[in-house]
């Protein structure tokens, strides 16, 4: 089962966004970070829009090459050093990313945990194709017992100056970084900065369902859809304002089936197993790091489940959040309810 098949569903967002005003609209797609990405620019002549979008897509590819978890990359080299108990000089950019990811991990009490790349690999999700095979339970428990965390990473002064002037090591050899739950959001923020620098004021950036808006679509905000986790099309729609981002984490994107049981890529680091009984979580974020937050901050809510998602949302400072539980029941905050328009008018929601 390919991840491409499932990420195609996330692009309901752009189908909705392209409707309405008839001004100049330039749109380009690519495949990076293991998903489809789409950049749409409104109100600019095509050569100018194409140049700006091309720079964004080149930046995405650069980041993909730097952060790949299981192919040769700066990140995989760092993982190899961790496994040997060695220090490794990394770029200033990667060091800053690891610090930010560690801060978000601490805020979530290590529920958001990019240090469990070894566990992700064990479940078969560090691959473009997912095989319906369960890992050895003893090996899963070994990873849980090793308890790799972002707080195990130590930053050291380096005698080498310049872009690769920071040494990083881990106090735990089991730490294996996988920034898949962070990189898409970081890329959204990078894309927004590039477009603004190019003088692009109105754009929509979609990376596998994580979406950030610049400006608006003509005379109105960008109108985007939230993918239904079990049906084609949108569960709900909302108007995304300038500088806002929306992120959805769900069990319908990267998963395999064994019998009637779904095993998704969202792993609970405390149990070592995929999340159960949650179909999707959607959050709305704001501010200068809206992209990063739209990606990383949703994971603790997924893992907390229907019983604990509200406390996790408060912990991650997310007043606008929604969870679809395993039975398809919709739980959401009052703040997000005000922003959503459900496609099924008869749908029942629980405002919490």
ChimeraX attribute file (.defattr): number of C-alpha atoms within 10 A of each C-alpha:
attribute: neighborCount
match mode: 1-to-1
recipient: residues
	/A:1	14
	/A:2	16
	/A:3	20
	/A:4	17
	/A:5	11
	/A:6	15
	/A:7	19
	/A:8	14
	/A:9	20
	/A:10	27
	/A:11	22
	/A:12	18
	/A:13	25
	/A:14	22
	/A:15	12
	/A:16	16
	/A:17	19
	/A:18	18
	/A:19	11
	/A:20	13
	/A:21	13
	/A:22	11
	/A:23	11
	/A:24	13
	/A:25	19
	/A:26	20
	/A:27	18
	/A:28	14
	/A:29	14
	/A:30	14
	/A:31	15
	/A:32	18
	/A:33	20
	/A:34	18
	/A:35	21
	/A:36	19
	/A:37	24
	/A:38	22
	/A:39	24
	/A:40	22
	/A:41	27
	/A:42	25
	/A:43	18
	/A:44	18
	/A:45	12
	/A:46	15
	/A:47	10
	/A:48	14
	/A:49	25
	/A:50	17
	/A:51	12
	/A:52	21
	/A:53	27
	/A:54	13
	/A:55	15
	/A:56	22
	/A:57	21
	/A:58	11
	/A:59	16
	/A:60	25
	/A:61	16
	/A:62	12
	/A:63	21
	/A:64	18
	/A:65	17
	/A:66	18
	/A:67	22
	/A:68	21
	/A:69	25
	/A:70	16
	/A:71	14
	/A:72	12
	/A:73	16
	/A:74	18
	/A:75	22
	/A:76	19
	/A:77	17
	/A:78	21
	/A:79	27
	/A:80	15
	/A:81	19
	/A:82	23
	/A:83	15
	/A:84	12
	/A:85	15
	/A:86	16
	/A:87	17
	/A:88	21
	/A:89	22
	/A:90	19
	/A:91	16
	/A:92	15
	/A:93	12
	/A:94	18
	/A:95	18
	/A:96	11
	/A:97	16
	/A:98	20
	/A:99	17
	/A:100	14
	/A:101	23
	/A:102	22
	/A:103	15
	/A:104	22
	/A:105	22
	/A:106	16
	/A:107	17
	/A:108	20
	/A:109	14
	/A:110	21
	/A:111	22
	/A:112	29
	/A:113	29
	/A:114	25
	/A:115	27
	/A:116	27
	/A:117	23
	/A:118	20
	/A:119	28
	/A:120	23
	/A:121	17
	/A:122	17
	/A:123	24
	/A:124	20
	/A:125	20
	/A:126	21
	/A:127	15
	/A:128	14
	/A:129	15
	/A:130	18
	/A:131	16
	/A:132	16
	/A:133	12
	/A:134	12
	/A:135	14
	/A:136	10
	/A:137	10
	/A:138	9
	/A:139	13
	/A:140	17
	/A:141	16
	/A:142	13
	/A:143	20
	/A:144	19
	/A:145	13
	/A:146	13
	/A:147	18
	/A:148	27
	/A:149	26
	/A:150	25
	/A:151	18
	/A:152	16
	/A:153	19
	/A:154	13
	/A:155	16
	/A:156	14
	/A:157	11
	/A:158	15
	/A:159	9
	/A:160	11
	/A:161	9
	/A:162	10
	/A:163	12
	/A:164	16
	/A:165	18
	/A:166	22
	/A:167	20
	/A:168	21
	/A:169	23
	/A:170	26
	/A:171	15
	/A:172	18
	/A:173	18
	/A:174	26
	/A:175	28
	/A:176	28
	/A:177	26
	/A:178	25
	/A:179	22
	/A:180	18
	/A:181	21
	/A:182	25
	/A:183	23
	/A:184	30
	/A:185	27
	/A:186	22
	/A:187	22
	/A:188	28
	/A:189	21
	/A:190	18
	/A:191	24
	/A:192	23
	/A:193	15
	/A:194	17
	/A:195	21
	/A:196	14
	/A:197	11
	/A:198	15
	/A:199	13
	/A:200	21
	/A:201	18
	/A:202	22
	/A:203	28
	/A:204	29
	/A:205	27
	/A:206	25
	/A:207	27
	/A:208	27
	/A:209	30
	/A:210	25
	/A:211	29
	/A:212	31
	/A:213	29
	/A:214	24
	/A:215	19
	/A:216	22
	/A:217	27
	/A:218	16
	/A:219	8
	/A:220	13
	/A:221	18
	/A:222	27
	/A:223	22
	/A:224	24
	/A:225	27
	/A:226	23
	/A:227	24
	/A:228	21
	/A:229	23
	/A:230	12
	/A:231	9
	/A:232	11
	/A:233	19
	/A:234	21
	/A:235	18
	/A:236	17
	/A:237	18
	/A:238	19
	/A:239	18
	/A:240	26
	/A:241	18
	/A:242	19
	/A:243	19
	/A:244	21
	/A:245	30
	/A:246	29
	/A:247	29
	/A:248	25
	/A:249	27
	/A:250	24
	/A:251	24
	/A:252	22
	/A:253	24
	/A:254	21
	/A:255	23
	/A:256	24
	/A:257	14
	/A:258	11
	/A:259	7
	/A:260	6
	/A:261	9
	/A:262	16
	/A:263	22
	/A:264	21
	/A:265	22
	/A:266	22
	/A:267	23
	/A:268	22
	/A:269	24
	/A:270	14
	/A:271	13
	/A:272	22
	/A:273	21
	/A:274	18
	/A:275	22
	/A:276	19
	/A:277	16
	/A:278	23
	/A:279	24
	/A:280	26
	/A:281	27
	/A:282	27
	/A:283	25
	/A:284	25
	/A:285	24
	/A:286	17
	/A:287	11
	/A:288	13
	/A:289	17
	/A:290	23
	/A:291	33
	/A:292	26
	/A:293	26
	/A:294	31
	/A:295	28
	/A:296	27
	/A:297	29
	/A:298	30
	/A:299	25
	/A:300	26
	/A:301	32
	/A:302	32
	/A:303	24
	/A:304	18
	/A:305	22
	/A:306	18
	/A:307	10
	/A:308	13
	/A:309	22
	/A:310	22
	/A:311	14
	/A:312	24
	/A:313	22
	/A:314	13
	/A:315	15
	/A:316	18
	/A:317	13
	/A:318	23
	/A:319	17
	/A:320	20
	/A:321	27
	/A:322	28
	/A:323	28
	/A:324	23
	/A:325	19
	/A:326	15
	/A:327	9
	/A:328	15
	/A:329	15
	/A:330	19
	/A:331	21
	/A:332	22
	/A:333	18
	/A:334	15
	/A:335	15
	/A:336	18
	/A:337	18
	/A:338	10
	/A:339	15
	/A:340	15
	/A:341	14
	/A:342	18
	/A:343	14
	/A:344	10
	/A:345	8
	/A:346	7
	/A:347	10
	/A:348	11
	/A:349	14
	/A:350	13
	/A:351	13
	/A:352	11
